[in-house]
Amino acid sequence: MVAKRILCSDRLRRVPSKFSWLDHRLVRDEHFCGLSHPSLALYLFLVTVSDADGLSYYSDISIEHHLNLTPLMTGQARAELCAAGLIAYSKPIYQVLSIEKSTIRKEVIATGDVQSQRGN
């Protein structure tokens, strides 16, 4: 086993008083399984820029500029994240939602047909 050691002690991360880092349940409970790279990028962006209530008022044009996405890619990424229950969207507001237990069936993940089976 590799011994853990601090590589740069003057740059230790601290949880900001109003925000937190990404929730490990996103990986552990397989919320990210089957999501496209643009969806993951959009989620990271929204988590980064949202306020303490998870709200972001960034426009799609601004998001597309920051993430180098086309309008089509942004719409598809938003739809994936909404279907996955990770965000809510009502133009012009995005809301990053609380993490809920994943309902993806394990056998569906192996086939890659994740979105059509969520919630079953």
N, C-alpha and C positions, 0 to 999 in steps of 0.2 A: 504494500500500500504506500502511496506517495504521501509524504508528510506535508501538511498544509503549512504555508508560511506567508506572511504578508510581504508582497513584492514592493509596494510603494506606500510606506506608512503615512506619509504626509498627504495622501490622496484617498484615505479610507472613506467609503461611501457612508452616508448617514441618511436616515429617512427624514425628509423634510417635515416640518411640523404639520403642514396641511395636507400632505400627499403621501403616497407610499409607492413602492416599486411594484412591478408586475407580480401578480399572485401566482404562486407555484402551481395552484390547482389548474391553471390554464393548460399546463403540460400533463400533470398527474391525472387529471380527470378527462384528458383527451379533447379539450375544447378546440385545440388548434388542428386536430387531425382532419385532413382533407381540404383545408383552407388554402387558397392560392397565395403566392408571395405578395401580390398587391393587397390582398385582404389583411395579411399579417402586417404589412407596412402601414396600412391605414389604421389598424388597431393600435400599433405602437405609437403612431403620430397622435391619435386621439387621446390615448392615455397620457401622453407627454404634455399636451396642451390644454387638457380639460381642467376645469376648476374642481374644487373639493366635492362638488355634487356630481361630477362626471360630465358636466356640460361643456360643449365647445361650440363657438359661433364662427369658426373658420369657414370661409366660403369654399366651395368645390374648386374654384379657380386657384385659390391660394394653396389648397391641399395638393392639387395637381402640380403646381409649380414646385412645392417643397419635395414631393415624392416622385416627380418626373412620371406622372401618370397621364393618360389620355382621359377625356371625359367618359368614354366607354368603359375603360378600366376602373375608374372611380365608381361608376354606377354598379358594375359587377361586384367590386369589392364590398361596397356598402350593402348590396343585396345579400352577399354571403354572410357578412357579419350580423345582419338583422336575422337571417334564417337560423344562424347558430345561436341566437339569443345573447350575443355579446354587446350589441349596441341597439339603440333606438334612434330613429331619424324622422324628423318632421321639418322640412325645409324652413328655415336655414339652420336648425339646431340639431346637433348630434348629442346623444347621451351615451356614455359608457355605462353599461349596466353591471349590477352586482353579479358575481360568479355563482352560478347554480350548478348543482350536480349534473354531469353530462348524461344524456340519455341515448348516446350513440351505441348501437349494438356492435359488439366486437366483430362479429362475422361480416358486418357491412363495411367496416374499416378496411378489411383485407381486400374487398372488391373495389374500393375506391368510390363507391356510390354512397357517400356520407350524407350529402344534403337531403336527398330524397327520403332518408330514413330517420332523420332527427325527430325526436318526440314520440317515436313508436315504442 
